[in-house]
């Protein structure tokens, strides 16, 4: 029969999970990730557990509040859907009322089209978030609060902070995680974590 899984993701921009956990008692397991939507789902801590269960064949269905919880990159979203569809595991995007596989076990073409469109919207939202970050950096520069390029790196600050793991580290640091904890979670070298912290 398999287990039903509710997948939840929050980032530093939306720290509450109440909305995503509606009727969570209906599911056998709940997996939660705290990271940026720019990180591909199977590269997240909870996402790796989800993939492990998928590969072991123990999951019968996956429910997610909405598409951007799965990711904000269209390619990542479609790769995730393709991976689960190949294994006949339906994904239910709760708030949008979409299912990737219908009751007959067939891929739902209408849902696939709508998901692609909403995936593009999620990607656009991600670009807007990055634009706001860029504007925030520029504003900090004008106020004299931004230190600029860190000594010992050839990258400009925006490129450095836009890297997936560095962005994840920044989110964790802002939540109050210690450098060593962030290093362990993200896999970044402690010196890199220190550089990220110096740029917040």
BELMODA-V451099 format. One record per pair of residues at least 12 apart in sequence whose C-alpha atoms are under 6 Angstrom apart, sorted by the first residue. I is the first residue (numbers start at 0). J is the second residue. D is the distance in Angstrom with one decimal. If there is no record, write none. Layout:
i:j:d
I:J:D
I:J:D
This chain:
i:j:d
1:57:4.8
1:58:4.8
1:59:4.7
2:27:5.7
2:58:4.8
2:59:5.4
3:26:5.3
3:27:5.3
3:59:5.7
3:60:4.9
4:26:5.8
4:28:4.9
4:29:5.7
4:61:4.8
5:29:4.7
5:61:5.9
5:62:4.8
6:29:5.9
6:30:4.9
6:63:5.2
7:31:4.6
8:31:5.6
8:32:4.7
8:33:5.8
8:68:5.5
9:33:5.0
10:33:5.4
10:34:4.9
10:35:5.3
11:170:5.7
19:64:5.2
30:45:5.8
31:45:5.9
32:45:5.4
34:167:5.8
36:70:4.7
36:71:5.3
37:71:5.6
38:163:6.0
39:75:5.8
59:88:5.8
60:88:5.4
60:89:5.2
61:90:4.8
62:90:5.6
62:91:4.6
62:92:6.0
63:92:5.0
64:92:5.5
64:93:4.8
64:94:5.6
65:92:5.0
65:94:5.7
67:121:5.6
71:121:4.9
71:122:4.8
71:125:6.0
72:122:5.1
73:118:5.0
73:119:5.9
97:110:5.8
168:181:5.9
